Amino acid sequence: MTFWNEEIETMPRAELEKLQLSLLKKQVRTMYDSSGFFRKRMTEAGLSPDDITDFESFRKVPFMNKSDLRDNYPDGLFVRPCEDLVRMHVSSGTTGKPTIVGYTAKDLEDWAESLARGMVSFGMTDKDILQNCHGYGLFTGGLGVHYAAEKIGVTVLPTGTGNTDRQIQLMRDLPVTAFAGTPSYLFHIADVCDGIGVDLRNDTKMRLAIAGGEPWSESMRTKLQNRTGIRVHNCYGASELYGPSFLECSKQCGAHVWADLCYLEILDKNGDLCADGERGEMVITMLQKEAFPVIRYRIGDISAIIREPCECGRTHPRLMRISGRTDDMLVVRGINVFPSQVESVIGEIQYLSTFYHITLENRNYTDDMAVEVELDESYLTDDMVELGRMSKHVEERLKSVLNIKTNVKLVLPGTLRRFEGKAQHVTDNRRYD
């Protein structure tokens, strides 16, 4: 069995927990001394850093929520001055305001370390060539995977997203052995290959894949692997952590969450700790993050953890597949989308009413998002050209906010269903089996 950092990855559980508690205390103290936001939360709860003596007392620390990120936009949660930062990333938020995350040099090193451990755990080596089909730029996917792969000596081909014909050409012309991107994009590549007579098994050297950024199932993995001959490994992360952070090992039985970097709680509806294997709400504390730490952050995902050592020899907790959300966030083609973002765009366009509905479909493992919006009565017209112009305008505005393409349909007033209670704005017909 090969390890990247064997001493840490195989540390006995008792020693890991001792290390975690030490790091927790240190992070709470740092946040209390550096963040007015966190100090106020602690004071309101009647707590000081000296009160945190064990894991039980740590669970008295107030939660952080996504609304805290919005309310402290753009950099109110940074605990290091800008001159200490070496990079910033930006992701979509619950309104028009994005989430801005800062990184120190050590943050980037720890991020690369986390993914490097994972890559080595499923067999990636310095002999591999990785075609990185995650987006580069403000989003975290591309650069996170890129630097981790280079850290272990992998050759990186930074193709980014799109231009599928060229992606396939490079897979064939170069000895590419590994893929990183969304699982739906790997399915799309397989579809295009079928259409042009390319066999990924025989016409390329592809053997490994890192897939994440969107919901996908175990049966979807089975279909991908059977169809392509590529062994596909799940990835979990979010910009509030580092970006893509935790990977499955060769056993494909949960992503290893490195306990020296992250303390993970799974809580039931009463806020109590779930038993191993029991699903609940994920609450995350980043133990060594310097510029933008999160403590007891309710990320909104539902999952379970297994603390028993893995068959691969690693002793850190394993995170099972995400099975749902506690909020209304949607993940569409790897992008976080909130209905409130759609509502905000609709509210700024005078010829639209406030009634809308989002429908999500999945065709050949590719997400489609359709938005129906009622016209305001004052702007009713039989001019199809004008209707087309208005629809296109709404699509362009939504794309500028959501960073994904939507199909907009303008409908007559009174067309969409009304609700007596809370309006149901989303129909998610996607299936990943």
C-alpha positions as CSV (number, residue, x, y, z in Angstrom):
1,M,0.0,0.0,0.0
2,T,1.4,3.4,-1.0
3,F,0.9,6.5,1.1
4,W,1.7,10.2,0.6
5,N,2.1,11.0,4.3
6,E,2.0,7.6,6.0
7,E,2.7,8.9,9.5
8,I,-0.4,11.1,9.5
9,E,-2.6,8.9,7.3
10,T,-2.2,5.9,9.6
11,M,-2.1,7.7,12.9
12,P,-4.1,5.7,15.6
13,R,-7.5,7.1,16.3
14,A,-6.7,8.1,19.9
15,E,-3.7,10.2,18.7
16,L,-5.8,11.7,15.9
17,E,-8.4,12.9,18.3
18,K,-5.8,14.3,20.7
19,L,-4.3,16.2,17.7
20,Q,-7.8,17.4,16.6
21,L,-8.7,18.7,20.1
22,S,-5.4,20.6,20.2
23,L,-6.0,22.2,16.8
24,L,-9.6,23.0,17.7
25,K,-8.6,24.9,20.8
26,K,-6.0,26.8,18.8
27,Q,-8.4,27.7,16.0
28,V,-11.1,28.9,18.4
29,R,-8.5,31.1,20.2
30,T,-7.2,32.5,16.9
31,M,-10.8,33.3,15.7
32,Y,-11.8,34.8,19.0
33,D,-8.7,37.1,18.9
34,S,-8.9,38.0,15.2
35,S,-12.6,38.0,14.2
36,G,-15.0,40.5,15.6
37,F,-17.8,38.4,14.1
38,F,-16.7,35.3,15.9
39,R,-15.9,37.0,19.2
40,K,-19.5,38.5,19.2
41,R,-21.0,35.1,18.6
42,M,-19.0,33.5,21.4
43,T,-19.8,36.4,23.8
44,E,-23.5,36.1,23.1
45,A,-23.3,32.4,23.9
46,G,-21.5,33.2,27.1
47,L,-18.3,31.4,26.0
48,S,-14.6,32.2,25.9
49,P,-11.8,30.1,24.3
50,D,-10.8,28.9,27.8
51,D,-14.2,27.2,28.1
52,I,-13.3,24.8,25.2
53,T,-11.7,21.9,27.0
54,D,-13.0,18.9,25.2
55,F,-15.2,17.9,22.2
56,E,-18.4,18.1,24.3
57,S,-17.7,21.7,25.3
58,F,-16.7,22.6,21.7
59,R,-20.3,21.6,20.7
60,K,-21.5,24.6,22.6
61,V,-19.8,26.9,20.1
62,P,-22.4,28.7,17.9
63,F,-22.9,27.5,14.4
64,M,-21.8,29.5,11.3
65,N,-24.3,29.5,8.4
66,K,-24.3,30.5,4.7
67,S,-26.1,33.7,5.6
68,D,-23.0,34.7,7.6
69,L,-21.0,34.7,4.4
70,R,-23.6,36.9,2.7
71,D,-23.9,39.3,5.6
72,N,-20.2,39.7,5.9
73,Y,-19.5,40.2,2.1
74,P,-17.0,40.8,0.8
75,D,-14.2,40.1,3.3
76,G,-15.7,40.5,6.7
77,L,-14.9,36.9,7.7
78,F,-11.2,37.1,6.7
79,V,-8.9,37.0,9.7
80,R,-5.8,37.9,7.8
81,P,-5.1,41.2,6.1
82,C,-5.1,41.2,2.3
83,E,-1.3,41.6,2.2
84,D,-1.0,38.1,3.9
85,L,-3.1,36.5,1.1
86,V,-1.7,35.0,-2.1
87,R,-5.0,34.1,-3.8
88,M,-8.8,34.7,-3.7
89,H,-11.5,32.5,-5.2
90,V,-15.1,33.4,-5.8
91,S,-18.2,31.2,-5.9
92,S,-21.9,31.8,-6.3
93,G,-23.9,32.8,-3.2
94,T,-27.5,32.8,-2.2
95,T,-28.2,36.2,-3.8
96,G,-26.4,38.3,-6.4
97,K,-23.5,38.5,-3.9
98,P,-20.9,35.8,-4.4
99,T,-18.8,34.1,-1.7
100,I,-15.2,35.3,-1.7
101,V,-12.6,33.1,-0.1
102,G,-9.0,34.1,0.7
103,Y,-6.0,31.9,1.0
104,T,-2.6,32.3,2.6
105,A,0.4,30.4,1.2
106,K,-0.1,27.8,3.9
107,D,-3.8,27.4,3.0
108,L,-2.8,26.5,-0.5
109,E,-0.2,24.1,0.7
110,D,-2.7,22.3,3.0
111,W,-5.2,22.2,0.2
112,A,-2.8,20.6,-2.2
113,E,-1.7,18.2,0.6
114,S,-5.2,17.1,1.2
115,L,-5.8,16.2,-2.4
116,A,-2.3,14.8,-2.9
117,R,-3.0,12.2,-0.1
118,G,-6.2,11.3,-1.8
119,M,-4.7,10.9,-5.3
120,V,-2.0,8.7,-4.0
121,S,-4.6,6.6,-2.1
122,F,-6.2,5.4,-5.3
123,G,-3.1,4.8,-7.3
124,M,-2.1,8.0,-9.1
125,T,1.7,8.4,-9.5
126,D,4.3,10.6,-11.1
127,K,3.9,8.4,-14.2
128,D,0.4,9.7,-14.8
129,I,-0.8,12.4,-17.1
130,L,-4.0,14.1,-15.8
131,Q,-6.4,15.9,-18.2
132,N,-8.0,18.5,-15.9
133,C,-11.5,19.3,-17.3
134,H,-12.5,21.4,-14.3
135,G,-13.0,25.1,-14.8
136,Y,-10.0,27.3,-14.1
137,G,-10.3,30.9,-12.8
138,L,-12.5,32.2,-10.0
139,F,-14.0,28.8,-9.2
140,T,-11.9,26.4,-7.1
141,G,-12.1,23.2,-9.0
142,G,-9.4,23.5,-11.7
143,L,-6.6,25.1,-9.7
144,G,-7.1,22.9,-6.6
145,V,-6.7,19.6,-8.6
146,H,-4.0,21.1,-10.7
147,Y,-1.6,22.0,-7.9
148,A,-2.2,18.8,-6.0
149,A,-1.4,16.7,-9.0
150,E,1.8,18.6,-9.7
151,K,2.7,18.2,-6.0
152,I,2.9,14.4,-6.4
153,G,4.7,14.7,-9.8
154,V,1.7,14.1,-12.1
155,T,1.9,15.8,-15.5
156,V,-1.1,18.1,-15.8
157,L,-2.9,19.0,-19.1
158,P,-5.0,22.0,-18.1
159,T,-7.8,21.8,-20.7
160,G,-10.5,23.3,-18.6
161,T,-14.2,22.9,-19.6
162,G,-15.8,22.5,-23.0
163,N,-14.5,22.0,-26.6
164,T,-15.1,18.2,-26.3
165,D,-13.8,17.3,-29.7
166,R,-10.5,18.7,-28.8
167,Q,-10.6,17.1,-25.4
168,I,-11.0,13.7,-27.1
169,Q,-8.3,14.4,-29.6
170,L,-5.8,15.2,-26.8
171,M,-6.8,12.0,-25.0
172,R,-6.0,10.1,-28.1
173,D,-2.8,11.9,-29.2
174,L,-1.2,12.2,-25.8
175,P,-0.7,9.3,-23.3
176,V,-3.3,10.8,-21.0
177,T,-4.1,8.3,-18.1
178,A,-6.4,10.3,-15.8
179,F,-9.4,12.6,-16.0
180,A,-10.7,15.2,-13.6
181,G,-14.1,16.8,-14.0
182,T,-17.8,16.3,-13.4
183,P,-19.2,12.8,-13.9
184,S,-21.8,14.2,-16.3
185,Y,-19.0,15.6,-18.5
186,L,-17.3,12.2,-18.5
187,F,-20.5,10.7,-19.7
188,H,-20.8,13.4,-22.4
189,I,-17.3,12.6,-23.6
190,A,-18.2,8.9,-23.8
191,D,-21.3,9.8,-25.8
192,V,-19.3,11.9,-28.3
193,C,-16.7,9.1,-28.5
194,D,-19.5,6.7,-29.5
195,G,-20.7,9.1,-32.2
196,I,-17.2,9.4,-33.8
197,G,-16.2,5.8,-33.4
198,V,-13.6,6.3,-30.6
199,D,-13.2,3.6,-28.0
200,L,-11.9,5.0,-24.7
201,R,-10.7,1.5,-23.7
202,N,-8.6,0.8,-26.8
203,D,-7.9,4.2,-28.3
204,T,-6.7,6.0,-25.1
205,K,-4.6,5.1,-22.0
206,M,-7.2,6.5,-19.6
207,R,-7.4,4.4,-16.4
208,L,-8.4,6.8,-13.5
209,A,-10.8,9.6,-12.9
210,I,-11.7,12.1,-10.2
211,A,-15.3,13.0,-10.4
212,G,-17.2,15.6,-8.3
213,G,-18.9,18.9,-8.3
214,E,-22.4,17.6,-8.7
215,P,-24.7,14.8,-7.2
216,W,-24.1,11.4,-8.6
217,S,-24.9,7.8,-7.5
218,E,-23.1,4.5,-7.1
219,S,-25.1,3.1,-10.0
220,M,-23.9,6.0,-12.1
221,R,-20.3,5.1,-11.2
222,T,-20.9,1.5,-12.2
223,K,-22.3,2.5,-15.6
224,L,-19.4,4.9,-16.1
225,Q,-16.8,2.3,-15.2
226,N,-18.4,-0.4,-17.3
227,R,-18.8,1.9,-20.3
228,T,-15.3,3.5,-20.3
229,G,-13.0,1.0,-18.5
230,I,-11.9,4.0,-16.3
231,R,-11.9,3.6,-12.5
232,V,-13.9,6.6,-11.2
233,H,-13.3,8.1,-7.7
234,N,-15.6,10.4,-5.9
235,C,-14.5,13.9,-4.6
236,Y,-16.0,16.1,-2.0
237,G,-15.4,19.8,-1.3
238,A,-16.6,23.3,-1.3
239,S,-15.1,26.7,-1.6
240,E,-15.8,27.4,2.1
241,L,-13.4,24.6,2.9
242,Y,-10.6,25.0,0.3
243,G,-12.4,23.8,-2.8
244,P,-12.4,20.1,-3.9
245,S,-10.7,18.6,-0.8
246,F,-11.4,14.9,0.0
247,L,-11.1,11.8,-2.2
248,E,-11.9,8.2,-2.1
249,C,-9.1,5.6,-2.0
250,S,-8.8,2.5,-4.1
251,K,-11.5,0.8,-2.0
252,Q,-14.1,3.3,-3.2
253,C,-15.9,3.2,0.2
254,G,-16.2,6.8,1.3
255,A,-13.9,9.9,0.9
256,H,-11.2,10.1,3.5
257,V,-11.7,13.3,5.5
258,W,-8.2,14.1,6.9
259,A,-8.7,14.6,10.6
260,D,-5.7,16.9,11.0
261,L,-7.3,19.4,8.6
262,C,-11.0,19.0,9.2
263,Y,-13.2,18.2,12.2
264,L,-16.5,16.8,10.9
265,E,-19.7,16.5,12.9
266,I,-22.9,14.7,11.7
267,L,-25.9,16.0,13.6
268,D,-29.5,14.8,13.8
269,K,-32.5,17.1,13.8
270,N,-32.1,17.7,17.5
271,G,-28.5,18.8,17.1
272,D,-27.1,15.6,18.7
273,L,-24.3,13.6,17.2
274,C,-25.3,10.8,14.9
275,A,-23.9,7.3,15.3
276,D,-21.4,6.0,12.8
277,G,-23.2,5.3,9.5
278,E,-26.3,7.3,10.5
279,R,-27.2,10.1,8.2
280,G,-27.5,13.7,9.3
281,E,-26.5,17.3,8.7
282,M,-22.8,17.9,8.1
283,V,-21.1,20.5,10.3
284,I,-17.5,21.4,9.4
285,T,-14.6,23.0,11.2
286,M,-11.4,23.7,9.3
287,L,-8.6,23.1,11.7
288,Q,-5.6,24.8,10.1
289,K,-7.1,27.2,7.6
290,E,-5.6,30.7,8.2
291,A,-7.2,33.3,6.0
292,F,-10.9,32.3,6.0
293,P,-11.5,29.7,8.7
294,V,-15.0,28.2,9.3
295,I,-15.9,26.9,12.7
296,R,-19.0,24.7,13.1
297,Y,-20.1,25.6,9.6
298,R,-23.5,24.2,8.5
299,I,-22.7,23.5,4.9
300,G,-26.1,22.1,4.1
301,D,-25.2,18.6,2.9
302,I,-26.6,15.4,4.4
303,S,-24.3,12.5,4.8
304,A,-22.8,10.0,7.2
305,I,-19.3,9.2,8.4
306,I,-17.6,5.9,9.2
307,R,-14.8,6.1,11.8
308,E,-13.6,2.5,11.5
309,P,-10.2,2.2,9.8
310,C,-10.4,1.6,6.1
311,E,-9.2,-1.6,4.4
312,C,-6.5,0.6,2.7
313,G,-4.9,1.1,6.1
314,R,-5.9,4.7,6.6
315,T,-7.4,5.6,9.9
316,H,-9.2,8.9,9.2
317,P,-13.0,9.2,9.0
318,R,-14.7,8.4,5.7
319,L,-17.5,10.5,4.4
320,M,-20.3,8.6,2.6
321,R,-22.1,9.9,-0.5
322,I,-24.1,13.1,-0.1
323,S,-27.8,12.1,-0.1
324,G,-29.5,15.5,0.1
325,R,-29.5,19.1,1.3
326,T,-31.0,20.9,4.3
327,D,-31.5,24.1,2.3
328,D,-32.8,25.0,-1.2
329,M,-29.5,25.0,-3.0
330,L,-29.3,23.2,-6.3
331,V,-26.2,21.8,-7.9
332,V,-26.5,22.1,-11.7
333,R,-23.6,21.0,-13.9
334,G,-21.3,21.5,-10.9
335,I,-22.5,25.0,-10.2
336,N,-24.3,26.0,-7.0
337,V,-27.7,27.6,-7.8
338,F,-30.2,29.1,-5.4
339,P,-33.8,29.8,-6.5
340,S,-33.4,33.2,-4.7
341,Q,-30.8,34.1,-7.4
342,V,-33.4,33.4,-10.1
343,E,-36.0,35.4,-8.2
344,S,-33.6,38.3,-7.9
345,V,-33.0,38.5,-11.6
346,I,-36.8,38.2,-12.4
347,G,-37.5,41.1,-9.9
348,E,-35.2,43.5,-11.8
349,I,-36.9,42.9,-15.2
350,Q,-40.0,45.1,-15.6
351,Y,-41.9,43.0,-18.1
352,L,-41.9,39.9,-15.8
353,S,-44.3,39.1,-13.0
354,T,-43.1,37.6,-9.7
355,F,-44.3,34.0,-10.6
356,Y,-41.8,31.6,-11.8
357,H,-41.0,27.9,-11.8
358,I,-37.7,26.0,-12.3
359,T,-37.7,22.5,-13.8
360,L,-34.5,20.3,-13.7
361,E,-34.1,17.3,-16.0
362,N,-31.2,15.0,-16.6
363,R,-30.7,13.6,-20.1
364,N,-27.8,11.3,-20.7
365,Y,-26.4,12.4,-17.3
366,T,-26.3,16.0,-18.4
367,D,-28.4,18.5,-16.4
368,D,-30.9,20.9,-18.1
369,M,-32.5,23.8,-16.3
370,A,-35.7,25.4,-17.6
371,V,-37.2,28.5,-16.1
372,E,-40.9,29.4,-16.8
373,V,-41.8,33.0,-15.9
374,E,-45.1,34.8,-16.3
375,L,-45.2,38.0,-18.2
376,D,-46.5,41.1,-16.5
377,E,-50.0,41.9,-17.9
378,S,-48.8,45.3,-19.1
379,Y,-46.4,43.7,-21.5
380,L,-48.6,41.1,-23.2
381,T,-47.9,40.9,-26.9
382,D,-48.5,38.6,-29.9
383,D,-45.3,39.6,-31.5
384,M,-43.2,36.4,-31.5
385,V,-40.0,38.3,-32.4
386,E,-40.5,40.5,-29.4
387,L,-41.2,37.5,-27.2
388,G,-38.1,35.9,-28.4
389,R,-36.0,39.0,-27.7
390,M,-37.4,39.1,-24.2
391,S,-36.7,35.4,-23.5
392,K,-33.2,35.8,-24.8
393,H,-32.6,38.8,-22.5
394,V,-33.7,36.8,-19.5
395,E,-31.5,33.9,-20.5
396,E,-28.5,36.1,-20.8
397,R,-29.1,37.9,-17.5
398,L,-29.6,34.5,-15.7
399,K,-26.4,33.2,-17.3
400,S,-24.5,36.3,-16.1
401,V,-25.6,35.6,-12.5
402,L,-25.8,31.8,-12.3
403,N,-22.8,31.1,-14.7
404,I,-24.9,28.4,-16.4
405,K,-27.2,28.3,-19.4
406,T,-30.9,28.1,-18.8
407,N,-33.9,27.6,-21.1
408,V,-36.4,30.4,-20.5
409,K,-40.1,30.2,-21.4
410,L,-42.3,33.2,-21.0
411,V,-45.9,32.2,-20.2
412,L,-49.2,34.0,-19.9
413,P,-50.3,35.6,-16.5
414,G,-52.1,33.0,-14.3
415,T,-50.5,30.1,-16.1
416,L,-48.3,28.8,-13.2
417,R,-49.7,27.1,-10.2
418,R,-50.4,29.1,-7.1
419,F,-49.8,27.8,-3.6
420,E,-51.7,28.6,-0.4
421,G,-48.6,28.0,1.7
422,K,-45.0,28.3,0.8
423,A,-44.6,28.4,-2.9
424,Q,-42.8,25.4,-4.6
425,H,-40.5,26.9,-7.1
426,V,-38.6,23.8,-8.1
427,T,-39.4,20.5,-9.7
428,D,-36.3,18.3,-9.8
429,N,-36.9,15.4,-12.2
430,R,-33.2,14.4,-12.3
431,R,-32.3,10.7,-11.7
432,Y,-28.8,9.4,-11.5
433,D,-29.5,5.7,-11.5
